[in-house]
């Protein structure tokens, strides 16, 4: 059975004072029936990991370099994330693909590095509004999935996050039918390619809020969410975690 995962991506937000939100989340959800992960800026990973301790909240990074070390000013290695206390890392987020020109081969190399460091890679795929309007959603998502995953990826070390680019931060959410179509497609592609494809967890990411979380989590093959802005505050992320904990298996 796939264990559900609520992952929060703080993006370029957060200072040490923001760690109070992690403590508040842990107090409100001391024993959730799902995994809970927060990926803060790199400056907060070590402090958040110390605060989280053995509690219900895991800590992850938002990106890593494909190399284990070297002359890469401003970058961070997967081994460094692990050493700081991270257990996961987000890779191939649409903002990295768009703002930093990351292609599938780059994401695949970073995924290999994450696995080598003992991190679970959350690999993101998703279409733009132009892709959606042109009817290319499944073709684009399928190509990203094929190109971004190493051949030896497993359900234990890799999570897939579907994020329709046009919905991120825009307050727009695809219909439940559209979400289901892509998640069913991803499941079929993973099952065809990997022996344990049925075990890969599929997260939905794109304007997930307390008000729509329960209905999204009721969609088949949605095993959780990758949440942006709503993960910054415990009062918003907590209800999403609760909705996922209550979702049907």
C-alpha positions in Angstrom: 0.0 0.0 0.0 1.3 3.4 -0.9 1.8 5.7 2.1 0.3 9.1 1.5 2.6 12.2 1.5 1.8 15.8 2.2 4.8 17.8 1.1 5.2 21.6 1.6 7.5 23.6 -0.7 8.4 26.9 1.0 10.3 28.1 -2.1 12.2 31.4 -1.4 10.4 32.2 1.8 11.2 31.8 5.5 13.5 33.0 8.2 14.3 31.4 11.6 11.1 32.9 13.0 9.2 30.8 10.5 10.3 27.6 12.3 7.5 28.4 14.8 5.1 27.2 12.1 6.8 23.7 12.1 6.3 23.5 15.8 2.7 24.6 15.5 2.1 22.0 12.7 3.6 19.2 14.8 1.5 20.2 17.8 -1.7 20.3 15.7 -0.9 17.0 13.9 1.1 14.9 16.4 0.3 11.5 14.7 -0.9 12.0 11.2 -2.0 9.0 9.1 0.3 10.2 6.3 3.9 11.3 5.9 4.5 15.1 6.3 7.4 16.9 4.7 8.5 20.5 4.6 11.1 21.7 2.1 12.4 25.1 3.3 15.2 27.2 1.9 18.6 25.7 2.3 19.4 28.2 5.1 16.8 26.6 7.3 17.3 22.9 6.7 19.6 22.1 9.5 17.7 24.2 12.1 14.4 22.7 11.0 15.8 19.2 11.1 16.9 19.8 14.7 13.6 21.2 15.7 11.6 18.4 14.0 13.7 15.7 15.7 11.8 12.4 15.8 8.4 14.2 15.4 6.0 13.8 12.5 7.6 16.4 10.2 10.3 15.4 7.8 12.6 17.9 6.1 13.7 18.2 2.5 15.6 20.4 0.1 14.3 22.3 -2.9 17.1 21.4 -5.4 20.5 19.9 -5.6 23.5 19.8 -8.0 24.2 16.7 -10.0 27.8 16.6 -8.7 28.8 15.5 -5.2 31.3 18.5 -4.9 33.2 20.9 -6.9 33.5 24.5 -8.2 29.8 25.2 -8.5 29.3 28.6 -6.7 25.9 29.0 -5.2 24.9 25.3 -5.6 24.3 22.6 -3.0 25.1 18.9 -3.3 22.7 16.2 -2.4 25.2 14.9 0.2 25.2 18.3 1.8 21.4 18.2 2.1 21.6 14.8 3.7 24.3 15.9 6.1 22.1 18.9 7.1 19.3 16.6 8.0 17.2 16.4 4.8 15.5 13.1 3.8 14.0 14.3 0.5 14.7 16.8 -2.3 12.4 18.4 -4.9 13.8 18.1 -8.4 12.6 19.4 -11.8 10.1 21.9 -10.3 8.6 24.0 -13.1 10.2 27.1 -11.7 13.6 25.5 -12.0 12.8 24.3 -15.5 11.6 27.7 -16.6 13.8 30.1 -14.6 17.1 28.1 -14.8 16.6 26.2 -18.1 16.7 22.8 -16.6 15.9 20.0 -19.1 15.0 16.4 -18.5 18.6 15.2 -18.7 19.6 17.7 -16.0 16.8 16.5 -13.8 17.7 12.9 -14.4 21.3 13.6 -13.4 20.2 15.4 -10.2 17.9 12.5 -9.4 20.8 10.0 -9.6 22.8 12.3 -7.3 19.9 12.4 -4.8 19.6 8.6 -4.8 23.3 8.2 -4.4 23.2 10.4 -1.3 20.3 8.4 0.2 17.6 11.0 -0.5 14.1 10.4 -1.8 13.7 12.4 -5.0 10.4 14.2 -5.6 10.5 14.6 -9.4 8.1 17.2 -10.9 6.4 17.1 -14.2 3.7 19.3 -15.7 2.4 21.1 -18.7 2.1 24.9 -19.5 -1.2 26.5 -20.3 -0.2 26.5 -24.0 0.4 22.8 -23.8 -3.0 22.2 -22.2 -4.8 24.4 -24.7 -3.1 22.5 -27.6 -4.1 19.1 -26.2 -0.4 18.2 -25.6 -0.7 17.6 -21.8 -0.2 13.8 -21.8 2.6 14.0 -24.5 4.5 16.6 -22.5 4.1 15.0 -19.1 5.0 11.6 -20.6 8.1 12.9 -22.2 9.2 14.6 -19.0 8.6 11.4 -17.0 10.6 9.3 -19.5 13.5 11.8 -19.6 13.7 12.7 -15.9 13.8 9.3 -14.3 16.8 7.1 -14.2 16.3 3.5 -15.3 17.0 2.2 -11.8 14.6 4.5 -10.0 12.3 2.7 -7.5 9.1 3.4 -5.6 11.2 3.6 -2.4 13.5 6.4 -3.6 11.3 8.3 -6.0 8.1 10.2 -5.8 6.4 11.9 -8.8 4.6 15.3 -8.5 2.3 16.4 -11.2 2.1 20.2 -11.3 0.1 21.9 -14.0 2.2 25.0 -14.5 -0.7 27.1 -15.3 -2.3 26.4 -11.9 0.7 27.1 -9.7 0.2 30.2 -7.6 -2.6 31.3 -9.9 -5.6 30.2 -7.7 -6.7 28.0 -10.6 -7.2 24.2 -10.2 -7.8 21.7 -13.0 -11.1 19.8 -12.8 -11.1 16.5 -10.9 -11.4 14.7 -14.2 -8.3 16.5 -15.6 -6.3 15.6 -12.4 -7.5 12.0 -12.6 -6.7 11.7 -16.3 -3.0 12.7 -15.8 -2.5 10.7 -12.6 -4.0 7.6 -14.3 -1.7 8.2 -17.3 1.3 8.5 -15.0 0.4 5.3 -13.2 0.1 3.4 -16.4 3.5 4.8 -17.7 5.2 3.9 -14.5 3.7 0.4 -14.3 4.8 -0.2 -17.9 8.3 0.9 -17.3 9.2 -0.2 -13.7 8.6 -3.5 -12.0 7.3 -1.7 -8.9 5.5 1.0 -10.9 2.3 0.5 -9.0 4.1 1.5 -5.8 5.4 4.9 -6.9 3.5 7.7 -5.1 1.9 10.4 -7.2 1.4 13.8 -5.7 -0.8 16.6 -7.1 0.6 20.1 -7.0 -1.2 23.2 -8.1 -3.3 25.6 -5.9 -4.0 23.0 -3.2 -5.9 24.6 -0.3 -7.8 23.5 2.7 -11.1 24.1 0.8 -10.3 21.8 -2.1 -7.9 19.2 -0.5 -10.4 16.6 0.4 -12.0 16.3 -3.1 -8.6 16.2 -4.7 -7.4 13.5 -2.4 -10.4 11.4 -3.3 -9.3 11.1 -6.9 -7.8 7.7 -7.8 -4.0 7.6 -8.0 -3.6 10.9 -6.0 -1.3 9.8 -3.2 -0.8 13.3 -1.7 0.1 16.8 -2.6 3.1 19.1 -3.2 1.8 22.3 -1.6 3.3 25.8 -2.1 1.9 28.9 -0.5 -0.5 27.0 1.7 2.3 25.2 3.4 3.9 28.3 4.9 1.4 28.6 7.7 0.4 25.7 10.0 -3.2 27.0 10.1 -3.4 26.3 6.3 -1.2 23.3 5.9 -2.6 21.5 9.0 -6.1 21.1 7.5 -4.5 19.8 4.2 -2.6 17.2 6.2 -5.8 16.3 8.1 -7.7 15.9 4.8 -5.0 13.6 3.4 -4.9 11.5 6.6 -8.7 11.0 6.3 -8.6 10.3 2.5 -9.5 6.8 1.3 -6.6 4.4 0.7 
